[in-house]
Amino acid sequence: MQHQPGLTRAVLVLVCLAAAALYFARPPPIERVRALGYTSEQIRDSRFKLGRANTTRPVRAAFVILARNSELHELRATVRQLEDQFNVRHGYPYVFLNNEPFTNGFKQAMEWATSGDCHFGLVPYEHWAEPPWLDRVRAARARAVMADRVPYGGSKSYRQMFESGFFFRHPLLDDFDYYWRVEPGVEFTCNISYDPFRFMAENNKDYGFTISLREFPATVHSLWATANAFRATYPEFVAPANTLRWLTAPSGDYNMCHFWSNFEIGALSFFRSPEYLAYFDFLDRAGGFFYERWGDAPVHSIAVAMLLNQSQVHYFDNIGYYHRPFQNCPTDPDFNSRHCFCNPNRSMIHHADSCTRAWLDL
């Protein structure tokens, strides 16, 4: 029997494509070896404070912190300030996440700095790695083009989708209903005399912010069009009292406004909802996280504006917060003088690139 050259070549091509798909779907060899070498304590380690084992809090909530071991000293200063300004009176737990195992020194320092239980977790490989279908050559080319054009334009790690689509899926968050995102090096510049978690729960709020500003257009070239395509595909997911008008320029394009997500307090049920999961998967398949530089801030913001009613979103005007180079500083003179050590004249709400006044005018 004679072989047909065209058929043989077609079979070979299919075999090669299948082999390539299997190869790229697997973690690189070094990642597989490292994953096998992790101990159970490195993957998940919960350390409970004596006397708090049976403490009942009004809300099942936690601080969520994505950090590296090298950021220990920045984070320790941040956590001490957060404790002094708020948590020493409440003892809410902390969830620390890292794509590398935390060192014992890091864990011990965080235990000493906090009043609440500490949970240390490893981010699963599949929550951190590039998706198997990604065109890595195209992604690398995009990073090279953007390297000198926008902040973190050439960064590969900045494009990881963990904060956009995976943090709420981590097993360490399974026992919580609300989260407060904290980053190393930020400052809390006012005494917080009430419980923001309880405020969110009792007032049916799903998302809270302190700072809003505008994104670099080059980083989100196709994000708005992709989000609009999602909206057209799933019109039933759009909230009746949504705030998409806050994000829409007179031309109908994206005006680049977004909540600065390095501070956010939110309901995990929102991110775990079928609506948000469908939204993230839709964006994920478009590839813009890697082919452009879609950050979790505009991704979260568009989702909040589209999928939540305005009444479910809250501006924490009375929480003093600083993340270089911007800050939210309460502008009420009496409140500021009694509770804060920040300059209200430097609050982001006065900045030309702030979108908060436009939010308050909705």
CORCORFEN-V699622 format. One record per residue. SS is DSSP state (A for helix, B for strand, O for the rest). PSI is psi as a letter, one per 30 degrees, with the letter a starting at -180 (* if undefined). Layout:
# CORCORFEN-V699622
SS | PSI
SS | PSI
This chain:
# CORCORFEN-V699622
O | k
O | k
O | k
O | j
A | e
A | e
A | e
A | e
A | e
A | e
A | e
A | e
A | e
A | e
A | e
A | e
A | e
A | e
A | e
A | e
A | e
A | e
A | e
A | f
A | f
O | k
O | k
O | l
A | e
A | e
A | e
A | e
A | e
A | e
A | e
A | f
A | f
O | k
O | l
A | e
A | e
A | e
A | e
B | k
B | j
B | k
B | j
O | k
O | k
O | k
O | f
O | g
O | e
O | g
O | k
O | k
O | l
O | f
O | k
O | j
B | l
B | l
B | k
B | k
B | j
B | j
O | l
O | l
A | e
A | f
A | g
A | e
A | e
A | e
A | e
A | e
A | e
A | e
A | e
A | e
A | e
A | e
A | e
A | e
A | f
O | d
A | f
A | f
A | f
O | e
O | h
O | k
B | l
B | k
B | j
B | k
B | k
B | k
O | g
O | l
O | k
O | k
O | l
A | e
A | e
A | e
A | e
A | e
A | e
A | e
A | e
A | e
A | f
O | l
O | f
O | l
O | l
B | k
B | k
B | k
B | l
B | k
O | k
O | k
A | e
A | f
A | f
A | f
O | l
O | k
O | l
O | f
O | f
O | k
O | j
A | e
A | e
A | e
A | e
A | e
A | e
A | e
A | e
A | e
A | e
A | f
O | e
O | g
O | e
O | l
O | k
O | g
O | e
O | g
O | k
O | e
A | e
A | f
A | f
O | k
O | g
A | e
A | f
A | e
A | g
O | f
A | e
A | f
A | f
O | k
A | f
A | f
A | g
O | f
O | g
O | l
O | f
B | l
B | l
B | j
B | k
B | k
O | l
O | k
O | f
O | l
B | k
B | j
O | g
B | l
O | k
O | j
O | f
O | l
O | j
A | e
A | e
A | e
A | e
A | e
A | e
A | f
O | g
O | h
O | k
O | f
B | k
B | k
B | l
O | e
O | k
B | l
B | a
B | k
O | l
O | j
A | e
A | f
A | f
O | h
O | e
O | g
A | e
A | e
A | e
A | e
A | e
A | e
A | e
A | e
A | e
A | e
A | e
O | i
A | f
A | f
A | f
O | k
O | k
O | e
O | h
O | l
O | h
A | f
A | f
A | f
A | f
B | k
O | l
O | f
O | f
O | f
O | l
B | k
O | g
O | g
B | k
B | l
B | k
O | j
O | g
O | f
O | k
B | k
B | k
B | l
B | k
A | f
A | f
A | e
A | f
O | f
O | l
A | e
A | e
A | e
A | e
A | e
A | e
A | e
A | e
A | e
A | e
A | e
A | f
A | f
O | g
A | f
A | e
A | e
A | f
O | b
O | h
O | k
O | l
A | f
A | e
A | e
A | e
A | e
A | e
A | e
A | e
A | e
A | e
A | e
A | f
O | l
O | l
A | e
A | f
A | g
B | k
B | k
B | j
O | i
O | f
O | g
O | j
O | k
B | k
B | k
B | j
O | k
O | g
B | l
B | l
B | j
O | k
O | k
O | f
O | j
A | e
A | e
A | e
A | e
A | f
A | e
A | f
B | l
O | g
O | l
O | j
A | f
A | f
A | g
O | k
A | f
A | f
A | f
O | k
O | f
O | g
O | k
O | g
A | e
A | e
A | e
A | e
A | f
O | f
O | *
